Amino acid sequence: MKKKLLSLLLALCLVMALVPMTAFAADTMDTWDGTADTSWYDENKTEFHLQTAEQLAGMAKLVNDNTANFKDKTVYLDNDLDLGGHEWISIGNGANAAWGSFQGIFDGQSHVVYNLYSHEGLKSENKDNNNNLYRNGLFGAIYNATVQNLGIENADIVIPMNDTSTYGKGILVDWMTYSTIKNCYTTGSITGGSYIEKFIGGIAGFLNGNNSISQCYSTAAITGNYDGEYYAEQEGGLEPMDCWDSLGGIVGASYTGQVTISDCWFGGEIVVNSIQAPVGGIIGFGQGVSMVNCLVATKGIGNDGLGNTCWLGYVVNTDAKNCFWPADDRYGSNVSNEQSGNSAGTATNDFNSDDVLVGLQANAGSDVKWVSGIGHPTFGWDDRNVSADYSTVDKAIKNAEALNADLYSNYSDVTAAIEAVDRNKSKAEQSKVDAMAQAIEAAIAALEYKAADYSKVDAAIAKANALNKDNYKDFTGVEAAVSAVVRGKNITEQSKVDAMAKAIEDALAALQYKDVVTTPSTPTPTKTPTPNSTAAPVQTPAPVSAPTPAKTSASNRTTAPAKTPTPNKTSAPTATPAAESTATPTPAPTATPSSTPSPTPESQDTIPQDSHTSSPALWIILILVIGGAVFAIAVFGKKKKNNR
């Protein structure tokens, strides 16, 4: 219990330690309030550092109002920004000219703009600015500019159905002219309207003139919705135009200059609801486009049913080499290479194979580093698609597996923590991976041993309780062994518990009964021997008539016959026969235990203490004594008569 409490306290301390860190991270994310702040701008400066979403919105206002185009200036983004909750007004509302375009360098310094939102077009809260009717990306238009080291996450762009603007719609840039984009990425979604054709791309919408995009990727969902005919004013009236959507994972379309798209990859989805649309994983439609060392790492690319989808792009008169795409027969790599018979690269079913990574790195640009990523290769700077470091998780799992699960009552908590490990986290989510490891370690720290088995102890105590200790000489050994039992031992101390049981059993085995004191029953008295009538050594004379006192002379009369007469001394040396006749043998008394209160056999030979008791032996003795006395008197009287 103490161990579990300590683990809970440690876990609480860990959570409390993480709270300030989480709060600090949140403080670096500025959330837009919907306003535009231009107070930071100074036309005499060449560098600017934006720290708030309001300042970024202020930059859009400066460009859209033609107050500043930032030519020969650099703008740095110093913090991550959250644009959610308000309609975004794009930076630049121009097209293929310097007017209304951003013309400087924008360096995101690897920061991220979250929750870019554009839905309402003319219904924007900035009703005096119709910018959003024509532009929807973070940048509406860039001209002779560079945008680099910037991420856009969770974009939500829906092009209004009544949007009459043509061409470019992109998450990062709508309209790009003579510009460069590098080291950028986008996630989220962008959906086209239905009124007129749109060139929609995950990074940029339409490229005009000579442009370059390198080391960029998108995982966005791109949807085309053009569903009718577009009529334009022609000589003689409105004439239907040949219109279509053009949908590309990186670029929507380009056909007015020389464009290089290199070291880029697409892993999102393209949905084709358009009645006609060229579609490609890198570019939708292209002419004069070079695709080098690019990767299409998804099969989620649709088509219009007219054969206008290619894995890399529907491009003509162009060059595509050393690219990789899914080994799926639905589409070819690109139109140009199929027509020329040249190879654009390699179709593969395993984007994690060494061949893909080695091939990309071997042909990469001088400043590009391809690394193994989650599901497919990506760039060295791309923490969001490079696997997190799971070494702490693996170590925690190893520690768990080294334990004997059978010893613990709550090992299921450890199992649950291990099963909760998600191996698909990126380096950007390293803190979540570290939390997984901490969860496993915390579960290990909170483990509780199973209780020891006290069944043998309980059985031994039950035996002891069933005994009557008064029957034994010394019961204290058993009592001591029972008192020595300590409850609460765990399974690792089972041997100690078993020893307690054995100690009780040994004490029971050593018990000795007290000496048996048997109370004897009253013995049956031995029958008193009856003396032989011939005890007298002198032979008994022939019977004569019994003398009577009346015949005895008065001078020789003795005392009353009830008393034994004491014979007078005579000169005759012969012992009086009467003496022999009175020597009745007396039986030896039987030994009787002193503790027995019942009458002993000897008491039967004593004279009765009341008139209601009698003894046959006594009567025999009395008869013999009286008979002997009578006989002696008779003899004595005869002798005396003869002597006369």
N, C-alpha and C positions, 0 to 999 in steps of 0.2 A: 504494500500500500504506500509506504514511504517512497519507494522507487518510482511508482506511478505518479505521485504528487510532484516529485522533483522534475520528472519529464514534462509534466504539464506546465510547471513554472518556467522551465527552460524554453518551451514552445511559445509561451506568452511573452517572454523577454525578446525572443526572436521577432515576433510580430510587432512588438512595440518598437524594436530597433528599425524595422522596415518602414514604419509609418512616416518618420521624418523624411526618409529617402523618397518615398512615393509622393509626398507632398512637395518636395523640392522639384521632382520631375514634372509634376503638374504645373508648378510655378513657371517653368520654362516654356510652356505652351500658352501662347497668347490667343485668346478667343475674340473673334471679331464682333463688334457691336453694331456693325452696319454702316458706320460713318467713314469718311475719308479725311485723312490728316495730311496736309501738304506743307505743314509748317517746317518740316525738316529740310525742305529743298532750298538749295542756294546755287544759283546758276554759275557762280564762280568756282564751285568745287567740282572735282573730277571723280571723287569717290563718295559713296553714301552707304550707310549701314542701317538697314531696316530691322527694327526689333518688334514691331507690332503689326497686326493685321490692318489696323487703321492706316498705318504708313504705307503698306502695300496698296491698299485701295486708293490712297492719295497719289501714288505713282500712276495708277490707271487714270485718274482724273487729269493729271498733268499731261499725259500723252494724248488722251482723248480730246482734251481742250486745245491741243497744239501749243501748250505752254512750254513743254519740254519734250524732246525726243531722246535725250541722253546719249546723243552721238558723242563718241570719244570719251564716254564716262562709264564708270563701273559701279554697279549697285550690288551690295552684298546683303544676303539674308543671314541675320545672326541668330534667329530662333525658329523653332517649329511654330507653325501657325494653324489655327483652326478657323475655317471660313464657314462652318456650318450654321444654318439658321437664317441666312440672308442671301438674297439673289446677288450673284457675283457679276460685276461689270468688268468685262475683259480689258486687259491692258493693250490698247490699240484697237481702233475701229476702222482702219484703212484696209487696203488690199495690196496690189502689186506696185505700190509707190511709197516713197518716203513719207508722204503725208499720212498722218494718223497711225504711224508705226513706231514701235520701240526700236531704236537704232544703236543701243549701247551693248554693254556686256552685263549679263545678269548671272551672278554666281551664287547658287544656293548654299554653297559650303556644306553640302551633304545634309542639309535640313529638309524637312518635309512640310508640305502644305496639305492639310487634312480637310476632307469634307467640302471640296469645291462643289458648289451648288448653282445650277443654272437651268431654270424651267420656264420662266414666265414671259420672256421676250418683252413686248411692249407693256406688259402688266407689271414691269419692274417698279419697285418703290421709288426709283430715281426716274420719275416720269418725264423729266425734262431732258433725259438722255436716252435716245433711242438706240444706243449702242448695241444692246442685247438682241435687237431684231436681226443683226447681221453677224455677231460674234458670240461665241459661247465658251471658248477655252480660257485657261488662265491668261494666256496672251492671245489677243485677237489678231494681231498682225505684228510681225517683226520684219525688219528690212536691214540687210547688211549688219546683222546682229549676231550675238552668241548667247545661247542659254545653256548653262552647264551645272552639273553637280546638284541636281534638284530632283526631289521626288514628289509625286502627287498621289495621295492615297485616298481611297474611297470616294472618288469623284462621282457625282450624280448629275449628268447632263442629259436633258431631254430637249431636243430642238423643236420649237413650236410648229404645229401643223401649218400655220399661216406664214411661216418664214419664207419670204420670197428671195432670200439671198441664195446664190449658187455657190458651188464649190466648197471650199475648205471648212471642215469641222473637226477639230482635234481636241484632245483633253489638255495637252500642254500648249499647243499652238494651233490656231485655225489656219492662218495664211502665212506662209513662210517664203520670203524672197531673198535670194543671195545671202543666205544665213547658215549658221552652224548650230547644231544641237549635239551635245555629247554628255555622256555619263548621267543620263536622266532615266526615270522610269515612271510608269503610271499604273494605277489599279482603279477599279470601280466599274463604271459603265457610261456609255454614250449612245444615245438612241436618236436616229434621224426622223425628220418629219416626212409628210407624205405629199406635200404640194409640188415640190420641184426636186431635181436631182441634188444629191449631196455627196461630197467626197469626204468620207469619214475615216479617220485613222486613230489608233491608240495613242500615238505620240503627236503627229501632225496631220492636218486635214489635206491641204493642197500645197504642193511645192512649185513655186514659180521661179524659173531661171535656174542658175547653178547653186546647188545646195548640198550640204553634207550632214548626214546623221550617223553617228557612230557610238558604239558602246552604250546602247539604250535597249530597254525592254519594256513590254507591257503585258499585263495579265488581265486586261479589261475585257468586258463583254461589249461587243460592237454590234449594233442592230441597224439594218437598213429597212426603210418603210415606204419607199416611193411606190405609189400604186396607181398612177394615171399618166395621161399624156399632158405634156406641157406645150402650150401654144404661145408663139412669139409673133410680134408684129413684123410682117414681111410685106413686100410689095404685093398689093392686091388684098391685104388683110392679114388676119391671124392664120398662121400656118403651124401645124404640129411639128415639134422639134424631136429629134432623136435623143432622148434623155434616159439616163440611168443613174442609179447609185453606184459608187465605187467604194468598196470596203476593204481596208487593209489593216493588219495587226499593228504595223508601225506607221505607215503612210497611207492616206486615202488614195491619192492619185498625183501624178506628175507627168507632164508632157511638153513643157515649154523650154526646157534647158537640160543641162547635164547634172544628174543627181547620183551621188554615191551613198549607198546605205551599206555600212560595213559593221561587222562584229555586233550584230543585234539579234535578239531572240523574242519570239512571241509565244506565250503560253496561256492565252485567254480563250475567248469564244467569239465566233462570228455567226450571227443569226441573219439569214437573208429572207426578209419579207417583201423585198422589192420585186417588181415584175421583171426587172432586168438589172443585173449587177455583175461586173467583173469583180472577182474576189481573190485575195491572196493573203497568206500568212504574214508576208513582209509588206507588200504593197498591193493595193487593189488593181489599179491600172497604171502602167508606166510605159513611157517612151523616152529613150535616152537615159535609162536608169541602169546603174551597175549595182548588183547585189553580190557582195563578197563576204564569205565567212559568216554566214547567217544561219540561224537555227529556228525551225518551226517545231516546237515541242508539244503540239496538241493536235488531236484529230477532230476537235470540235469546230470545224469550219464547214458552213453550209453552202448551198448553191441555189441558183435561180432556175435550175432545170434546163438551162440552155447551153450547158457546157462552158460556162464562163469562169469557173473556179479552178485555180491552180494552187498547189501547196505553197510555192514561193510568191507568185504573183502573175497576173495576166499582163505580161510585158512583151513589147515588140522592139526589134532593132536594138537589143540591149545585150548586156553581158551578165551572166550569173555563174559563179564558180565557187567551189569548195563549200557549198551549203549542205545542210542536213534537214531532212523532213521525214514524216512518217512513211513507213513501207505499207501504203494503202493504195490499192489500184483505182480508187474512185477518181483521183485527179493525177495529172502529170505535174512535174515540177514547175514548168513555166512554158508559155507558148513559144517564146523565141528559141529556146534550146531544143525543143522538140522539132521545130521546123528546120533548124540547122544541123541537127544530129549531134550537137556537142553536149557534153555532160555538165550539168549545173552542180553536181555534187553527189551525195549518197542518200539513198532512202534507208531507214533503219527502224528496227523494232525495239532497240535497246539504246536509249539515249544516255544511259549510264555506262555504256561500254567504254573501255579505254580508247578504242579507235576514234570515237566521237571527240572526246576531250583532247586527245593528242592531235587529231586533225585540225581542230579549231585553234589550238594554241600554236601549232606550226605555221599557220597562215594569218595569225592575228596581227593587228597594227602594232607599231613600236611601243605604244603606251598602254596596250591592252593586255590584261592577264586573265585568261580563262581558268576557272577552278571547278572542281567537282561540286555540284550543287544538289539540291533536293529534287530528285527526279531527272535531272539533266544538268549539263554544265551551265555556269553563269560567270559573273565577273568577280574579281577578287574584292571589290569594294561593296559587293551586294550582300550585306549581312542578312537580308530578308529571304534569300534563297540559298544560302549556304548553311549546312547543318550546324546546329549548335554543338557545343562541346559536351558530350555525355559522359566524360570520364568520372565525374563525381557520382553520377547515377550508377554507372557500372561498378564503382567501388562500393557503393551502398548495397547494391544487389549482391555483390560477392560477400559482403559481411553478413547479409541475411542468410544466404545459402550455406554459410559455414556453421550456422546454428542447427541444432536438432529441434525441428519444429514440434516433435512429440512431447517435448518438455514443457511447453508453454500453453497456457489456457487461452491466450488471445493472439496467437501467431497469425490468425486470419487477417488481422489489421496490417501486418507486414505484407502478406500476400496481396491484399487490396491495394496497398501503396505501390507495390511493384507493378501490378496489373494496370494501374492508372498512368504509367509512364507512356508518354506520347513521343515516339521517335521521329516525328516529322517537324519538330520545332526548328526554327532558324536561329542564327546567331543573334538576330535582333530580339529574339525571345529567350535569350540565355537565362535571364532571371527566372523565367518559368521553369526551365530545365533544372536550375539550381534548387528551386523550390521542390521539385519532384524528389531530388536526392535528399533534401532536408526532411521531407515527409517520410521517406523510408527510414532514415536514421532516427527520426522521432518515434516511429512505430517500434523500432528495435529497442530504443531506450525505455519505452513504456511496457515492454514485455513483462509478463508475470508468470512465474513458474506455476505449474499445476501443483495442487496440494498433494502431500504424501498420502499413501494408502495406510489408514489406521485400522483396517479390518482385523488384522491379526492381534493387534493390541486390544481392540474391543472384545474379540472372542476370548482372549486370555482373562480380561477383567470380568467377563460374564461367568467364566468358570470359578473365579475367586469369590464372586458375589453369591454363588450357589452353595458355598460351603458354610458350615457352622464352625466359626473359629474356636468355640469352646471345646470342641472335640480334639483339639490339637495342643501339643505341648507348647509350641511357639509359633504364633501366626504373624508375628511382627515382620518377618522377612517378606511375606506376601504383601502386607500393607505398605511396606517401604517401597517395594517395586512398583506398586500401583501409584503411589504418591509421586514417584520419580518420572512418571509419564509427562512429557511436554507436548502440548498440542501446537498446531500451527506450523509444523515443519513442511517444507516443500519437497517436491519429487527428487531433488538432488540430495536430500538428506534421508532418503528412504532406508538406507542401511542403519541409521540411528534409530529410526522408528521400529524397524524389525528387531533391533537389539533390545528395545524397551519390551516388546512382546516376549522375547526370549527370556529376559530377566524375570518376568512374571511367571512364565511357564517353569523356569528352573526353581523358583521359590515354591511353587505349588508342588513340584516333584519332591522337594526336600522336606515336606511336612511329615510330622510323626504324630501318631495318635497318642493320647495320654494312656498310662498303665490302666488296664481293665480291673476294677475292684468289683469282684463278683459277690453279691450278697447271697450266702448259701441258704438253702432251704433248711427247715428244722429237721435234723436227722431223726430217723425212726429209732427209738431207744432199743438197745439190745435187751432181749428178754433175760430177766434176772434168773440165773440158774437156781433150780430148786434143790436144796440139799437132800442128799440121800438119807433115807430113814435109818440107814445103817451106819451114820456118822459115828455113832458111839463105838469106841473100840471094843467095848464089852458086848459080847453077844447078848442079846435080849432073852431072859428066862421065859419058860413056858408060861402062858397066861394063867393067872390066878384070879380069883374073884377080887374085885377091887375092894380094898379095905375101906372101911367107912370110919368116920370119926367115932361113931357110937361104939365100935368094937375096940377102939384104942383106949388104953387106960388113961385115966385123967392125968396121971403124972407124966405121961409121954406126949401129950397133945402139943402140937406146934401152933405157931401163929396162923393167922388167916391164910387160906390157900392162895389168895390173890397176890400175895407177896412171895417172892422167891425166898425160901428158907435158907438161912445161912447155917450150914451143917456145923455141928459141934465137932470140935477136934476129938478124934479118936486115936486109939493106939494103932489102928490099922494103917499101914503106909500106902495102901492102894488108893489111888485118886478116886474120888467120888465119880461114879459113872455119870451122874447128872452134869458134871463139868464138861464132859465130852459132848454130851447131847446139846448143850447150849452154844457150842462154837459154830454158829451158823456163818458160812462164808459171806462176806460183803462184796458185792461187785465193784470193780474200780470205776470211779466216775469218768464220764466221757468229756474230753476237753471241748469247751464251747467258746466261740469267738466272743470277745468282750463287747463287740459292737452290736451283737444280736440281742435285742431285748426280750426275745421270746423265751419261754421256760426251757431250761436245759433238761437233759435226761436225768441228771442227778436229783432234780426236784421231785421226780416221781418216787424216789426212794426215801424221801423225808416223810415225817409224820404229818398227816393232813392237818391244816390249820382250822378247819371247821368240821362240824359233824356231818356235813353233806358230802364229804369226799372220803374215799377208802382206798386201800391198797391190798391186793391179794397177797403180796409177799409179806406184808405186816401181819396179816392174819395167820399165815402159815407159821411165822416165827413165834407169834404169841401161843399158838396151839402146841408147838414143839416145846416151848419153855414150860408151859403149864404141864404138859405130859411128862416132861423130864422131872419136874418138881414132884409130881404125884408118885412117880416111880421111885424117886430117891427117898421119899418119906416112907414108902412101903418097905423098901429094903432096910432102911434104917430101923424101922419099927420091928422088923423080923429079927434083925440081929440083936437088938436089945432084948427081945423076948427069949431068944436062945441063950443069952448070957445069964439069964436068971437061972 
